[in-house]
């Protein structure tokens, strides 16, 4: 499965459900994936729908680090292996060690 680049996102924080947060990932105006934070720790295998959009399930403890990556890094990609057994959010290029804002 190819890497899916995205350049915009929408964060949804929800109450009263087992998925307290999710992040919708977009390439332009097209949704390419969703990161779902699952309260009960049931991080299912990723899924892919008929339009090719992927859903990756993550633990809520990863929400803050994920938001940090979304805010501060780029380009970003989603990847799910071909067997749909694992997925990831990743930076699109190598980052220098010790990078600091001036």
GUTI-341198 format. One record per atom (N, C-alpha, C, CB): y, x, z; chain; residue number from 1; atom name. Coordinates in steps of 0.1 Angstrom, whole numbers, plus 5000, padded with zeros to 4 digits. Each point is the difference from the previous one (the first is absolute). Glycine has a CB too. Layout:
N
@y->Y x->X z->Z kette->A nr->NUM atom->CA
...
//
This chain:
102
@y->4988 x->5009 z->5000 kette->A nr->1 atom->N
@y->5012 x->4991 z->5000 kette->A nr->1 atom->CA
@y->5012 x->5009 z->5000 kette->A nr->1 atom->C
@y->4988 x->4981 z->5012 kette->A nr->1 atom->CB
@y->5022 x->5016 z->4980 kette->A nr->2 atom->N
@y->5012 x->5008 z->4999 kette->A nr->2 atom->CA
@y->5009 x->4998 z->5013 kette->A nr->2 atom->C
@y->4999 x->4999 z->4974 kette->A nr->2 atom->CB
@y->5009 x->5011 z->5027 kette->A nr->3 atom->N
@y->5011 x->4999 z->5011 kette->A nr->3 atom->CA
@y->5010 x->4989 z->4995 kette->A nr->3 atom->C
@y->4996 x->5025 z->5007 kette->A nr->3 atom->CB
@y->5009 x->4968 z->5002 kette->A nr->4 atom->N
@y->5010 x->4990 z->4997 kette->A nr->4 atom->CA
@y->5013 x->5004 z->5006 kette->A nr->4 atom->C
@y->4983 x->4982 z->4999 kette->A nr->4 atom->CB
@y->5027 x->5022 z->4993 kette->A nr->5 atom->N
@y->5013 x->5004 z->5004 kette->A nr->5 atom->CA
@y->5008 x->4987 z->5004 kette->A nr->5 atom->C
@y->5000 x->5021 z->4985 kette->A nr->5 atom->CB
@y->5008 x->4981 z->5025 kette->A nr->6 atom->N
@y->5009 x->4989 z->5004 kette->A nr->6 atom->CA
@y->5013 x->5005 z->5004 kette->A nr->6 atom->C
@y->4981 x->4986 z->5007 kette->A nr->6 atom->CB
@y->5030 x->5006 z->4991 kette->A nr->7 atom->N
@y->5013 x->5005 z->5002 kette->A nr->7 atom->CA
@y->5009 x->4991 z->5009 kette->A nr->7 atom->C
@y->4999 x->5011 z->4979 kette->A nr->7 atom->CB
@y->4994 x->4978 z->5026 kette->A nr->8 atom->N
@y->5007 x->4990 z->5009 kette->A nr->8 atom->CA
@y->4990 x->4994 z->5009 kette->A nr->8 atom->C
@y->5018 x->4996 z->4983 kette->A nr->8 atom->CB
@y->4987 x->4999 z->5028 kette->A nr->9 atom->N
@y->4990 x->4993 z->5009 kette->A nr->9 atom->CA
@y->5008 x->4989 z->5008 kette->A nr->9 atom->C
@y->4986 x->5021 z->5002 kette->A nr->9 atom->CB
@y->5006 x->4970 z->5003 kette->A nr->10 atom->N
@y->5005 x->4989 z->5009 kette->A nr->10 atom->CA
@y->4991 x->5001 z->5013 kette->A nr->10 atom->C
@y->5008 x->4985 z->4980 kette->A nr->10 atom->CB
@y->4998 x->5015 z->5032 kette->A nr->11 atom->N
@y->4993 x->5000 z->5012 kette->A nr->11 atom->CA
@y->5000 x->4986 z->5006 kette->A nr->11 atom->C
@y->5006 x->5024 z->5004 kette->A nr->11 atom->CB
@y->4983 x->4971 z->5000 kette->A nr->12 atom->N
@y->4999 x->4987 z->5007 kette->A nr->12 atom->CA
@y->4994 x->5002 z->5013 kette->A nr->12 atom->C
@y->4998 x->4987 z->4978 kette->A nr->12 atom->CB
@y->5009 x->5009 z->5033 kette->A nr->13 atom->N
@y->4995 x->5000 z->5013 kette->A nr->13 atom->CA
@y->4998 x->4985 z->5004 kette->A nr->13 atom->C
@y->5012 x->5022 z->5007 kette->A nr->13 atom->CB
@y->4976 x->4975 z->4998 kette->A nr->14 atom->N
@y->4995 x->4986 z->5002 kette->A nr->14 atom->CA
@y->4996 x->4998 z->5014 kette->A nr->14 atom->C
@y->4994 x->4999 z->4976 kette->A nr->14 atom->CB
@y->5007 x->4989 z->5029 kette->A nr->15 atom->N
@y->4994 x->4996 z->5013 kette->A nr->15 atom->CA
@y->4990 x->4990 z->4998 kette->A nr->15 atom->C
@y->5022 x->5006 z->5011 kette->A nr->15 atom->CB
@y->4969 x->4993 z->4999 kette->A nr->16 atom->N
@y->4990 x->4989 z->5001 kette->A nr->16 atom->CA
@y->4988 x->5002 z->4990 kette->A nr->16 atom->C
@y->5018 x->4986 z->5007 kette->A nr->16 atom->CB
@y->4981 x->5026 z->4987 kette->A nr->17 atom->N
@y->4989 x->5002 z->4991 kette->A nr->17 atom->CA
@y->4993 x->5013 z->5003 kette->A nr->17 atom->C
@y->5012 x->4987 z->4982 kette->A nr->17 atom->CB
@y->4976 x->5016 z->5012 kette->A nr->18 atom->N
@y->4993 x->5012 z->5003 kette->A nr->18 atom->CA
@y->5005 x->5012 z->4992 kette->A nr->18 atom->C
@y->4980 x->4986 z->5005 kette->A nr->18 atom->CB
@y->5029 x->5011 z->4986 kette->A nr->19 atom->N
@y->5006 x->5011 z->4992 kette->A nr->19 atom->CA
@y->5015 x->5000 z->5003 kette->A nr->19 atom->C
@y->4983 x->4997 z->4982 kette->A nr->19 atom->CB
@y->5021 x->5010 z->5029 kette->A nr->20 atom->N
@y->5014 x->5000 z->5005 kette->A nr->20 atom->CA
@y->5010 x->5006 z->4990 kette->A nr->20 atom->C
@y->4991 x->5000 z->5023 kette->A nr->20 atom->CB
@y->5005 x->5008 z->4968 kette->A nr->21 atom->N
@y->5009 x->5006 z->4990 kette->A nr->21 atom->CA
@y->4993 x->5003 z->4987 kette->A nr->21 atom->C
@y->5013 x->5010 z->5019 kette->A nr->21 atom->CB
@y->4995 x->4989 z->4970 kette->A nr->22 atom->N
@y->4995 x->5005 z->4988 kette->A nr->22 atom->CA
@y->5012 x->5005 z->4991 kette->A nr->22 atom->C
@y->4980 x->4984 z->5001 kette->A nr->22 atom->CB
@y->5016 x->5025 z->4990 kette->A nr->23 atom->N
@y->5010 x->5006 z->4991 kette->A nr->23 atom->CA
@y->4996 x->4997 z->4986 kette->A nr->23 atom->C
@y->5005 x->5019 z->5017 kette->A nr->23 atom->CB
@y->5004 x->4974 z->4975 kette->A nr->24 atom->N
@y->4997 x->4997 z->4986 kette->A nr->24 atom->CA
@y->5006 x->5012 z->4992 kette->A nr->24 atom->C
@y->5000 x->4975 z->5004 kette->A nr->24 atom->CB
@y->4993 x->5031 z->4987 kette->A nr->25 atom->N
@y->5004 x->5011 z->4993 kette->A nr->25 atom->CA
@y->5002 x->4996 z->4985 kette->A nr->25 atom->C
@y->4987 x->5016 z->5015 kette->A nr->25 atom->CB
@y->5025 x->4989 z->4979 kette->A nr->26 atom->N
@y->5004 x->4996 z->4987 kette->A nr->26 atom->CA
@y->5003 x->5011 z->4991 kette->A nr->26 atom->C
@y->5009 x->4979 z->5010 kette->A nr->26 atom->CB
@y->4987 x->5020 z->4978 kette->A nr->27 atom->N
@y->5004 x->5009 z->4989 kette->A nr->27 atom->CA
@y->5009 x->4992 z->4992 kette->A nr->27 atom->C
@y->4979 x->5014 z->4999 kette->A nr->27 atom->CB
@y->5034 x->4989 z->5002 kette->A nr->28 atom->N
@y->5010 x->4991 z->4994 kette->A nr->28 atom->CA
@y->4999 x->4986 z->5007 kette->A nr->28 atom->C
@y->4999 x->5013 z->4978 kette->A nr->28 atom->CB
@y->4999 x->4977 z->5013 kette->A nr->29 atom->N
@y->4999 x->4986 z->5006 kette->A nr->29 atom->CA
@y->4986 x->4996 z->5001 kette->A nr->29 atom->C
@y->5022 x->4994 z->4990 kette->A nr->29 atom->CB
@y->4968 x->5015 z->5007 kette->A nr->30 atom->N
@y->4986 x->4996 z->5001 kette->A nr->30 atom->CA
@y->4993 x->5005 z->5012 kette->A nr->30 atom->C
@y->5000 x->5001 z->4975 kette->A nr->30 atom->CB
@y->4994 x->4990 z->5033 kette->A nr->31 atom->N
@y->4993 x->5003 z->5012 kette->A nr->31 atom->CA
@y->4987 x->5008 z->4996 kette->A nr->31 atom->C
@y->5010 x->4980 z->5013 kette->A nr->31 atom->CB
@y->4988 x->5032 z->4992 kette->A nr->32 atom->N
@y->4988 x->5007 z->4997 kette->A nr->32 atom->CA
@y->4991 x->5001 z->5012 kette->A nr->32 atom->C
@y->5013 x->5013 z->4984 kette->A nr->32 atom->CB
@y->4991 x->4984 z->5028 kette->A nr->33 atom->N
@y->4992 x->5001 z->5011 kette->A nr->33 atom->CA
@y->5006 x->4995 z->5013 kette->A nr->33 atom->C
@y->4989 x->5019 z->4989 kette->A nr->33 atom->CB
@y->5002 x->4980 z->5021 kette->A nr->34 atom->N
@y->5004 x->4995 z->5013 kette->A nr->34 atom->CA
@y->4993 x->5009 z->5011 kette->A nr->34 atom->C
@y->5004 x->4976 z->4992 kette->A nr->34 atom->CB
@y->5004 x->5028 z->5018 kette->A nr->35 atom->N
@y->4994 x->5007 z->5012 kette->A nr->35 atom->CA
@y->5000 x->4989 z->5011 kette->A nr->35 atom->C
@y->5009 x->5024 z->4993 kette->A nr->35 atom->CB
@y->4979 x->4973 z->5012 kette->A nr->36 atom->N
@y->4999 x->4990 z->5010 kette->A nr->36 atom->CA
@y->4996 x->5006 z->5013 kette->A nr->36 atom->C
@y->4993 x->4983 z->4983 kette->A nr->36 atom->CB
@y->5015 x->5015 z->5027 kette->A nr->37 atom->N
@y->4997 x->5005 z->5014 kette->A nr->37 atom->CA
@y->4993 x->4990 z->5008 kette->A nr->37 atom->C
@y->5020 x->5015 z->4999 kette->A nr->37 atom->CB
@y->4967 x->4988 z->5004 kette->A nr->38 atom->N
@y->4991 x->4990 z->5006 kette->A nr->38 atom->CA
@y->4999 x->5002 z->5015 kette->A nr->38 atom->C
@y->4987 x->4999 z->4979 kette->A nr->38 atom->CB
@y->5018 x->4991 z->5029 kette->A nr->39 atom->N
@y->5001 x->5000 z->5014 kette->A nr->39 atom->CA
@y->4986 x->5003 z->5007 kette->A nr->39 atom->C
@y->5020 x->4985 z->4998 kette->A nr->39 atom->CB
@y->4970 x->5008 z->4997 kette->A nr->40 atom->N
@y->4987 x->5002 z->5007 kette->A nr->40 atom->CA
@y->4992 x->5012 z->4996 kette->A nr->40 atom->C
@y->4999 x->4976 z->5001 kette->A nr->40 atom->CB
@y->5007 x->5033 z->4992 kette->A nr->41 atom->N
@y->4994 x->5013 z->4996 kette->A nr->41 atom->CA
@y->4989 x->4998 z->4989 kette->A nr->41 atom->C
@y->5005 x->5008 z->5023 kette->A nr->41 atom->CB
@y->4994 x->4980 z->4971 kette->A nr->42 atom->N
@y->4991 x->4998 z->4990 kette->A nr->42 atom->CA
@y->5005 x->5005 z->4987 kette->A nr->42 atom->C
@y->4991 x->4980 z->5012 kette->A nr->42 atom->CB
@y->5009 x->5033 z->4986 kette->A nr->43 atom->N
@y->5005 x->5007 z->4988 kette->A nr->43 atom->CA
@y->4989 x->4999 z->4989 kette->A nr->43 atom->C
@y->5015 x->5015 z->5013 kette->A nr->43 atom->CB
@y->4985 x->4974 z->4980 kette->A nr->44 atom->N
@y->4990 x->4997 z->4990 kette->A nr->44 atom->CA
@y->5002 x->5010 z->4988 kette->A nr->44 atom->C
@y->5000 x->4976 z->5006 kette->A nr->44 atom->CB
@y->4990 x->5024 z->4986 kette->A nr->45 atom->N
@y->5001 x->5008 z->4988 kette->A nr->45 atom->CA
@y->5012 x->4995 z->4991 kette->A nr->45 atom->C
@y->4975 x->5005 z->5000 kette->A nr->45 atom->CB
@y->5031 x->5004 z->4993 kette->A nr->46 atom->N
@y->5011 x->4995 z->4991 kette->A nr->46 atom->CA
@y->4995 x->4990 z->4990 kette->A nr->46 atom->C
@y->5012 x->5022 z->5003 kette->A nr->46 atom->CB
@y->4997 x->4970 z->4991 kette->A nr->47 atom->N
@y->4996 x->4990 z->4990 kette->A nr->47 atom->CA
@y->5010 x->5002 z->4988 kette->A nr->47 atom->C
@y->4991 x->4984 z->5017 kette->A nr->47 atom->CB
@y->5004 x->5011 z->4972 kette->A nr->48 atom->N
@y->5009 x->5000 z->4988 kette->A nr->48 atom->CA
@y->4998 x->4987 z->4993 kette->A nr->48 atom->C
@y->4998 x->5025 z->4997 kette->A nr->48 atom->CB
@y->5014 x->4968 z->5000 kette->A nr->49 atom->N
@y->4999 x->4987 z->4994 kette->A nr->49 atom->CA
@y->5000 x->5001 z->4984 kette->A nr->49 atom->C
@y->5012 x->4991 z->5020 kette->A nr->49 atom->CB
@y->4987 x->4998 z->4974 kette->A nr->50 atom->N
@y->4999 x->5000 z->4985 kette->A nr->50 atom->CA
@y->5011 x->5006 z->4993 kette->A nr->50 atom->C
@y->4987 x->4979 z->5003 kette->A nr->50 atom->CB
@y->5025 x->5021 z->5003 kette->A nr->51 atom->N
@y->5012 x->5006 z->4994 kette->A nr->51 atom->CA
@y->5001 x->5015 z->5003 kette->A nr->51 atom->C
@y->5012 x->4979 z->5003 kette->A nr->51 atom->CB
@y->4978 x->5027 z->5004 kette->A nr->52 atom->N
@y->5000 x->5014 z->5003 kette->A nr->52 atom->CA
@y->5007 x->5004 z->5013 kette->A nr->52 atom->C
@y->4999 x->5003 z->4976 kette->A nr->52 atom->CB
@y->5007 x->4987 z->5031 kette->A nr->53 atom->N
@y->5006 x->5003 z->5013 kette->A nr->53 atom->CA
@y->4990 x->5004 z->5010 kette->A nr->53 atom->C
@y->5019 x->4984 z->4994 kette->A nr->53 atom->CB
@y->4984 x->5026 z->5014 kette->A nr->54 atom->N
@y->4991 x->5004 z->5011 kette->A nr->54 atom->CA
@y->5005 x->4996 z->5014 kette->A nr->54 atom->C
@y->4992 x->5019 z->4986 kette->A nr->54 atom->CB
@y->4999 x->4978 z->5023 kette->A nr->55 atom->N
@y->5003 x->4998 z->5014 kette->A nr->55 atom->CA
@y->4993 x->5010 z->5008 kette->A nr->55 atom->C
@y->5004 x->4975 z->4996 kette->A nr->55 atom->CB
@y->5004 x->5032 z->5012 kette->A nr->56 atom->N
@y->4994 x->5010 z->5009 kette->A nr->56 atom->CA
@y->5003 x->4996 z->5014 kette->A nr->56 atom->C
@y->5003 x->5018 z->4983 kette->A nr->56 atom->CB
@y->4986 x->4982 z->5025 kette->A nr->57 atom->N
@y->5001 x->4995 z->5014 kette->A nr->57 atom->CA
@y->5002 x->5012 z->5009 kette->A nr->57 atom->C
@y->4985 x->4980 z->4995 kette->A nr->57 atom->CB
@y->5024 x->5019 z->5015 kette->A nr->58 atom->N
@y->5003 x->5011 z->5009 kette->A nr->58 atom->CA
@y->5001 x->4995 z->5014 kette->A nr->58 atom->C
@y->5012 x->5012 z->4981 kette->A nr->58 atom->CB
@y->4987 x->4998 z->5028 kette->A nr->59 atom->N
@y->5002 x->4996 z->5015 kette->A nr->59 atom->CA
@y->5015 x->4999 z->5003 kette->A nr->59 atom->C
@y->4978 x->5012 z->5006 kette->A nr->59 atom->CB
@y->5025 x->4979 z->5003 kette->A nr->60 atom->N
@y->5014 x->4998 z->5004 kette->A nr->60 atom->CA
@y->5007 x->5013 z->5005 kette->A nr->60 atom->C
@y->4995 x->4977 z->5005 kette->A nr->60 atom->CB
@y->4997 x->5032 z->5001 kette->A nr->61 atom->N
@y->5005 x->5013 z->5005 kette->A nr->61 atom->CA
@y->5006 x->5008 z->4988 kette->A nr->61 atom->C
@y->4984 x->5000 z->5019 kette->A nr->61 atom->CB
@y->5013 x->4997 z->4969 kette->A nr->62 atom->N
@y->5005 x->5008 z->4989 kette->A nr->62 atom->CA
@y->5013 x->4994 z->4994 kette->A nr->62 atom->C
@y->4976 x->5007 z->4995 kette->A nr->62 atom->CB
@y->5028 x->4982 z->5010 kette->A nr->63 atom->N
@y->5012 x->4993 z->4994 kette->A nr->63 atom->CA
@y->5012 x->5009 z->5001 kette->A nr->63 atom->C
@y->4991 x->4978 z->5007 kette->A nr->63 atom->CB
@y->5012 x->5027 z->5005 kette->A nr->64 atom->N
@y->5013 x->5009 z->5001 kette->A nr->64 atom->CA
@y->4999 x->5012 z->4992 kette->A nr->64 atom->C
@y->5003 x->4992 z->5023 kette->A nr->64 atom->CB
@y->4986 x->5016 z->4976 kette->A nr->65 atom->N
@y->4999 x->5011 z->4991 kette->A nr->65 atom->CA
@y->5001 x->4996 z->4986 kette->A nr->65 atom->C
@y->4987 x->5012 z->5016 kette->A nr->65 atom->CB
@y->5008 x->4976 z->4980 kette->A nr->66 atom->N
@y->5000 x->4996 z->4986 kette->A nr->66 atom->CA
@y->5015 x->4996 z->4997 kette->A nr->66 atom->C
@y->4976 x->4991 z->5001 kette->A nr->66 atom->CB
@y->5031 x->5003 z->5007 kette->A nr->67 atom->N
@y->5014 x->4997 z->4998 kette->A nr->67 atom->CA
@y->5008 x->5012 z->4998 kette->A nr->67 atom->C
@y->4998 x->4979 z->5013 kette->A nr->67 atom->CB
@y->4999 x->5031 z->4995 kette->A nr->68 atom->N
@y->5007 x->5013 z->4999 kette->A nr->68 atom->CA
@y->4998 x->5006 z->4986 kette->A nr->68 atom->C
@y->4997 x->5004 z->5025 kette->A nr->68 atom->CB
@y->4990 x->4996 z->4971 kette->A nr->69 atom->N
@y->4997 x->5006 z->4986 kette->A nr->69 atom->CA
@y->5008 x->4991 z->4990 kette->A nr->69 atom->C
@y->4977 x->5008 z->5007 kette->A nr->69 atom->CB
@y->5023 x->4979 z->4994 kette->A nr->70 atom->N
@y->5006 x->4992 z->4990 kette->A nr->70 atom->CA
@y->5015 x->5003 z->4999 kette->A nr->70 atom->C
@y->4983 x->4982 z->5004 kette->A nr->70 atom->CB
@y->5023 x->5020 z->5008 kette->A nr->71 atom->N
@y->5015 x->5002 z->5000 kette->A nr->71 atom->CA
@y->5004 x->5014 z->4996 kette->A nr->71 atom->C
@y->5001 x->4983 z->5019 kette->A nr->71 atom->CB
@y->4991 x->5027 z->4983 kette->A nr->72 atom->N
@y->5004 x->5014 z->4999 kette->A nr->72 atom->CA
@y->4993 x->5008 z->4989 kette->A nr->72 atom->C
@y->5005 x->4998 z->5024 kette->A nr->72 atom->CB
@y->4985 x->4996 z->4970 kette->A nr->73 atom->N
@y->4993 x->5008 z->4990 kette->A nr->73 atom->CA
@y->5000 x->4993 z->4986 kette->A nr->73 atom->C
@y->4986 x->5010 z->5018 kette->A nr->73 atom->CB
@y->5012 x->4998 z->4972 kette->A nr->74 atom->N
@y->4999 x->4994 z->4987 kette->A nr->74 atom->CA
@y->4997 x->5012 z->4990 kette->A nr->74 atom->C
@y->5015 x->4980 z->5006 kette->A nr->74 atom->CB
@y->4979 x->5017 z->4983 kette->A nr->75 atom->N
@y->4994 x->4988 z->4996 kette->A nr->75 atom->CA
@y->4988 x->4996 z->5008 kette->A nr->75 atom->C
@y->5009 x->5004 z->4977 kette->A nr->75 atom->CB
@y->4987 x->4984 z->5023 kette->A nr->76 atom->N
@y->4988 x->4995 z->5008 kette->A nr->76 atom->CA
@y->4990 x->4994 z->4991 kette->A nr->76 atom->C
@y->5015 x->4996 z->5020 kette->A nr->76 atom->CB
@y->4973 x->5004 z->4984 kette->A nr->77 atom->N
@y->4989 x->4995 z->4992 kette->A nr->77 atom->CA
@y->4990 x->4993 z->5010 kette->A nr->77 atom->C
@y->5002 x->5018 z->4982 kette->A nr->77 atom->CB
@y->4991 x->4972 z->5012 kette->A nr->78 atom->N
@y->4988 x->4994 z->5007 kette->A nr->78 atom->CA
@y->4988 x->5005 z->4992 kette->A nr->78 atom->C
@y->5013 x->4979 z->5008 kette->A nr->78 atom->CB
@y->4976 x->5023 z->4999 kette->A nr->79 atom->N
@y->4987 x->5003 z->4994 kette->A nr->79 atom->CA
@y->4989 x->4994 z->5007 kette->A nr->79 atom->C
@y->5010 x->5022 z->4992 kette->A nr->79 atom->CB
@y->4980 x->4972 z->5000 kette->A nr->80 atom->N
@y->4988 x->4995 z->5006 kette->A nr->80 atom->CA
@y->4989 x->5006 z->4991 kette->A nr->80 atom->C
@y->5011 x->4978 z->5008 kette->A nr->80 atom->CB
@y->4978 x->5027 z->4999 kette->A nr->81 atom->N
@y->4990 x->5006 z->4992 kette->A nr->81 atom->CA
@y->4992 x->4989 z->4993 kette->A nr->81 atom->C
@y->4998 x->5019 z->5017 kette->A nr->81 atom->CB
@y->4995 x->4986 z->4972 kette->A nr->82 atom->N
@y->4993 x->4990 z->4991 kette->A nr->82 atom->CA
@y->4990 x->4991 z->5007 kette->A nr->82 atom->C
@y->5004 x->5017 z->4982 kette->A nr->82 atom->CB
@y->4990 x->4987 z->5029 kette->A nr->83 atom->N
@y->4990 x->4992 z->5007 kette->A nr->83 atom->CA
@y->5007 x->4990 z->5010 kette->A nr->83 atom->C
@y->4983 x->5019 z->4997 kette->A nr->83 atom->CB
@y->5030 x->4982 z->5003 kette->A nr->84 atom->N
@y->5008 x->4991 z->5009 kette->A nr->84 atom->CA
@y->4995 x->5002 z->5015 kette->A nr->84 atom->C
@y->5004 x->4983 z->4981 kette->A nr->84 atom->CB
@y->4994 x->5029 z->5023 kette->A nr->85 atom->N
@y->4995 x->5002 z->5014 kette->A nr->85 atom->CA
@y->5012 x->5006 z->5008 kette->A nr->85 atom->C
@y->4976 x->5004 z->4992 kette->A nr->85 atom->CB
@y->5034 x->5002 z->5002 kette->A nr->86 atom->N
@y->5011 x->5005 z->5007 kette->A nr->86 atom->CA
@y->5013 x->5001 z->4991 kette->A nr->86 atom->C
@y->4984 x->5013 z->5015 kette->A nr->86 atom->CB
@y->5027 x->4986 z->4992 kette->A nr->87 atom->N
@y->5013 x->5001 z->4992 kette->A nr->87 atom->CA
@y->5010 x->5007 z->5008 kette->A nr->87 atom->C
@y->4995 x->4979 z->4989 kette->A nr->87 atom->CB
@y->5016 x->5025 z->5005 kette->A nr->88 atom->N
@y->5010 x->5008 z->5006 kette->A nr->88 atom->CA
@y->5014 x->4998 z->4994 kette->A nr->88 atom->C
@y->4983 x->5017 z->5006 kette->A nr->88 atom->CB
@y->5027 x->4985 z->5003 kette->A nr->89 atom->N
@y->5014 x->5002 z->4996 kette->A nr->89 atom->CA
@y->5002 x->5015 z->4999 kette->A nr->89 atom->C
@y->5008 x->4977 z->5010 kette->A nr->89 atom->CB
@y->4998 x->5028 z->4980 kette->A nr->90 atom->N
@y->5002 x->5014 z->4999 kette->A nr->90 atom->CA
@y->5013 x->5004 z->4993 kette->A nr->90 atom->C
@y->4976 x->5003 z->5000 kette->A nr->90 atom->CB
@y->5029 x->5009 z->5003 kette->A nr->91 atom->N
@y->5012 x->5004 z->4993 kette->A nr->91 atom->CA
@y->4996 x->5004 z->4986 kette->A nr->91 atom->C
@y->5011 x->5008 z->5021 kette->A nr->91 atom->CB
@y->4998 x->4992 z->4970 kette->A nr->92 atom->N
@y->4997 x->5002 z->4986 kette->A nr->92 atom->CA
@y->5000 x->5015 z->4996 kette->A nr->92 atom->C
@y->5009 x->4977 z->4995 kette->A nr->92 atom->CB
@y->4996 x->5031 z->5013 kette->A nr->93 atom->N
@y->5001 x->5014 z->4997 kette->A nr->93 atom->CA
@y->4999 x->5008 z->5013 kette->A nr->93 atom->C
@y->5014 x->4996 z->4980 kette->A nr->93 atom->CB
@y->4984 x->5017 z->5019 kette->A nr->94 atom->N
@y->4999 x->5009 z->5011 kette->A nr->94 atom->CA
@y->5014 x->5000 z->5008 kette->A nr->94 atom->C
@y->4982 x->5014 z->4988 kette->A nr->94 atom->CB
@y->5017 x->4987 z->5025 kette->A nr->95 atom->N
@y->5012 x->5001 z->5008 kette->A nr->95 atom->CA
@y->5001 x->5014 z->5006 kette->A nr->95 atom->C
@y->4999 x->4975 z->5005 kette->A nr->95 atom->CB
@y->5013 x->5031 z->4995 kette->A nr->96 atom->N
@y->5001 x->5013 z->5006 kette->A nr->96 atom->CA
@y->4998 x->5000 z->5015 kette->A nr->96 atom->C
@y->5015 x->5006 z->4982 kette->A nr->96 atom->CB
@y->4979 x->5004 z->5023 kette->A nr->97 atom->N
@y->4997 x->5002 z->5015 kette->A nr->97 atom->CA
@y->5014 x->5002 z->5006 kette->A nr->97 atom->C
@y->4976 x->5009 z->4997 kette->A nr->97 atom->CB
@y->5026 x->4985 z->5015 kette->A nr->98 atom->N
@y->5013 x->5002 z->5007 kette->A nr->98 atom->CA
@y->5012 x->4994 z->4994 kette->A nr->98 atom->C
@y->4990 x->5020 z->5008 kette->A nr->98 atom->CB
@y->5008 x->4971 z->4982 kette->A nr->99 atom->N
@y->5011 x->4993 z->4994 kette->A nr->99 atom->CA
@y->5009 x->4993 z->5010 kette->A nr->99 atom->C
@y->4986 x->4997 z->4979 kette->A nr->99 atom->CB
@y->5026 x->5005 z->5020 kette->A nr->100 atom->N
@y->5010 x->4994 z->5010 kette->A nr->100 atom->CA
@y->5012 x->4996 z->4992 kette->A nr->100 atom->C
@y->4992 x->5014 z->5019 kette->A nr->100 atom->CB
@y->5014 x->4975 z->4986 kette->A nr->101 atom->N
@y->5012 x->4995 z->4994 kette->A nr->101 atom->CA
@y->5012 x->5009 z->5005 kette->A nr->101 atom->C
@y->4991 x->4976 z->4999 kette->A nr->101 atom->CB
@y->5018 x->5027 z->4992 kette->A nr->102 atom->N
@y->5012 x->5007 z->5004 kette->A nr->102 atom->CA
@y->5011 x->4991 z->5004 kette->A nr->102 atom->C
@y->4994 x->5018 z->4985 kette->A nr->102 atom->CB
//
